[in-house]
Amino acid sequence: MNVTDILEKAQFVVDAGGEKKSVLLDYTAWEALLTLLEDLEDIEEIRQLRDAGEEVIPWEQAKAELRTEGIDV
């Protein structure tokens, strides 16, 4: 799901004058938005690590390694 898909699900709450005051998202859209933002944050961190010369491995591989060490992710 991309940002456009998420925002298409948004519903606006308006006041008596018709002015938009807040936005409602269903829980699925909210989770998708959080996941998207977390992924963007992770991408930025990976770029910084690569620029610093650090070894970077895919998240799925890292999760698998952590699980083998008994760490729940």
C-alpha positions in Angstrom: 0.0 0.0 0.0 1.4 3.4 -0.9 0.7 6.8 0.5 -1.9 7.6 -2.1 -3.8 4.4 -1.3 -3.7 5.2 2.4 -4.8 8.8 2.0 -7.7 7.8 -0.3 -9.1 5.9 2.8 -9.0 9.1 4.9 -12.2 10.7 6.1 -12.4 14.3 7.2 -14.3 15.6 10.2 -15.6 19.0 9.6 -17.1 21.7 11.8 -20.5 23.4 11.4 -19.0 25.7 8.8 -17.6 22.8 6.7 -14.0 23.4 7.6 -11.8 20.3 7.9 -10.8 19.8 11.6 -9.4 16.3 11.8 -8.8 13.2 9.8 -10.0 9.6 10.5 -8.2 6.5 9.3 -9.4 3.0 9.7 -7.1 0.8 11.7 -5.8 -1.0 8.6 -4.9 2.2 6.9 -3.2 3.5 10.2 -1.1 0.4 10.4 -0.1 0.7 6.8 0.9 4.3 7.3 3.0 3.4 10.4 4.7 0.6 8.5 5.4 2.9 5.6 7.0 5.5 7.9 9.0 2.9 9.7 10.3 1.5 6.4 11.3 5.0 5.3 13.1 5.5 8.6 14.9 2.2 8.2 15.9 3.1 4.7 17.5 6.3 5.9 19.4 4.5 8.7 20.6 1.9 6.2 21.9 4.6 3.9 23.7 6.3 6.8 25.3 3.0 7.8 26.4 2.3 4.2 27.9 5.8 3.9 29.8 5.1 7.1 31.2 1.9 5.7 29.2 -0.4 8.0 28.0 -3.8 6.8 24.3 -3.8 6.1 22.2 -7.0 5.9 18.5 -7.3 4.9 16.0 -6.9 7.7 14.5 -10.3 7.1 17.9 -11.9 7.4 18.6 -9.9 10.6 15.2 -11.0 12.1 16.0 -14.7 11.3 19.4 -14.4 13.0 18.0 -12.7 16.1 15.3 -15.4 16.4 18.0 -18.1 16.3 19.6 -16.3 19.2 16.3 -16.5 21.1 15.4 -12.8 20.6 11.7 -12.2 19.7 11.3 -9.6 16.9 
